[in-house]
Amino acid sequence: MNTHWDVIVIGAGMSGLGAGIRLAMAGRKVLLLEKHYSVGGLNGFYVRDKILYDVGLHAMTNFVPAGSRGHPLTKLCRQLRIPYEAFKLEQQRQSRIQFPNIALTFNNHFPFLVENIRQHFPKQINGFLKLDAAVESTPDTALDGSDFISAREQLRSYLNDQLLTEMLLLPLLYYGSAHTNDLDWRQFAILYKAIYKEGFARPKFGVRTICRLLVDRYRTCGGVLKLKTAVRSILLNGSRAVGVELASGETLYATQLLSSVGYRETQALCGKAVEGEPSRLSFAETITTYEATPEACGWDDTITFFNTSERVTYEPTEELIDLRSGVICIPENYGDRASDGSSSASVPAPTVSNKLQQNPTDPSSTPSQSTTQRLTLRTTHLAGYDAWKKLSPEAYREQKKACLNASRACAFNILRGQSPQTVLAEDMFTPLTVERFTGHINGAIYGSTKKFRDGRIGYENLFLCGTDQGFLGIVGALLSGISMANYHCLKG
């Protein structure tokens, strides 16, 4: 391997891949380092029992139709020169925010949500439209300013119905907040636009479609990707980063470095401690594959965000999982229904090709198809890192099974309909899984409560991209990498 690079990018998640492609396109000699055996970070995939599992991806937010101008999705296509059609996106059918005795539904057409709010909260509609105008005027992607502005406080100036406020906040908290029971107003604006104004979609074959596109594009542009290559430390000379030491002991040098692994995690690689308690907001997720269809179960919604009381409790828990709220996703409920009433997104369901069985970590592999009808149930809840951490290995395995069953029972109660019976495969991820595969301290998916929107963390040539830079979701993470590469490495 070459020992000196123009730019070394640490972490091959979405932001790292976005930065790497942009730099390689510009002719930079760029090296992308990933400590695990596959790319994607929080949004990866793996194979078990000949079934492909997506990790992280419930939805690709920011959906807009091809040709839409001035939107994040089409911006990243232009910046990376990837055709829009290559993502093979299928839209959500309809999603739901479910509270006791009331639900708001939304899809990829904002007026549908407006009419839902008008129906259920007629006295709030004028305030909601003023809120919408305020969101549209917020410079949410500006790279300056990092002081926290409470979204809850802002909402109170437009809405005087607490229940509507809680319902609007729930999906945004679960999809991007590192703060307890609140989120920064600019983060709120980003997520509000991404979820309510634009919408949800999913690549036809899941997140591996995106991983394959990005890796192929990166390598075509001349970028070098090294998997199973962990960084032990970032080498400093005063306020400058001069390179990295790998876990293997090898030393590599670079003119500039970008890190996508998080603020605290990057400072730790520099040998520096960060004051204050790290975020303790983490999640558990279950995935179950059934021999069934959404239609047979009467499950029509793509994603259900639920809360079992009228006030959201989005905070660290001492329990293994917190079933008072969560997210339920049926991936097969993307795409149009075929003429026979089946889903084009779910029939046939993906298995694996011979190539992928031989190398299941290869994102360029394409899954084959099976004629078996399959339904995937995915659930997400807040989870207690400390509670999982103190378990013995045997107790950990037992509690994973128990929590998986409890989460599914909770989902069946929320979704109602006819519960499927035949389980083909199942798995569960805990905060310890997140910590292991992302390096995020405490398994905190959304990283630090403080974001560094310009990517600067105190070094002349080392910058953040990704979660702790502040852009959110798959599209946001890609744009974070692109923005930091443009701003710090390609500017001028």
Sequence and secondary structure as in RCSB ss.txt:
>XXXX:A:sequence
MNTHWDVIVIGAGMSGLGAGIRLAMAGRKVLLLEKHYSVGGLNGFYVRDKILYDVGLHAMTNFVPAGSRGHPLTK
LCRQLRIPYEAFKLEQQRQSRIQFPNIALTFNNHFPFLVENIRQHFPKQINGFLKLDAAVESTPDTALDGSDFIS
AREQLRSYLNDQLLTEMLLLPLLYYGSAHTNDLDWRQFAILYKAIYKEGFARPKFGVRTICRLLVDRYRTCGGVL
KLKTAVRSILLNGSRAVGVELASGETLYATQLLSSVGYRETQALCGKAVEGEPSRLSFAETITTYEATPEACGWD
DTITFFNTSERVTYEPTEELIDLRSGVICIPENYGDRASDGSSSASVPAPTVSNKLQQNPTDPSSTPSQSTTQRL
TLRTTHLAGYDAWKKLSPEAYREQKKACLNASRACAFNILRGQSPQTVLAEDMFTPLTVERFTGHINGAIYGSTK
KFRDGRIGYENLFLCGTDQGFLGIVGALLSGISMANYHCLKG
>XXXX:A:secstr
  SEEEEEEE  BHHHHHHHHHHHHTT  EEEE SSSSSBTTS EEEETTEEEESS S B S   TT  S HHHH
HHHHHT  GGGG EEEB  EEEEETTEEEEE S HHHHHHHHHHH GGGHHHHHHHHHHHHTS TT SS     B
HHHHHHTT   HHHHHHHHHHHHHTT  STT  BHHHHHHHHIIIIII  EEETTTHHHHHHHHHHHHHHTT EE
ESS  EEEEEEETTEEEEEEETTS EEEEEEEEE S HHHHHHHTT   SS     EEEEEEEEESS HHHHT  
 SEEEEESSSS   S  SSSEEEEEEEEE GGGBS B TTS BTTTSS B   HHHHH TT TT    B  S  E
EEEEEEEE HHHHHTS HHHHHHHHHHHHHHHHHHHHHHH S     EEEEEEE HHHHHHHH  GGG TT  SS
  TT BSS SSEEE STTTT  HHHHHHHHHHHHIIIIII  
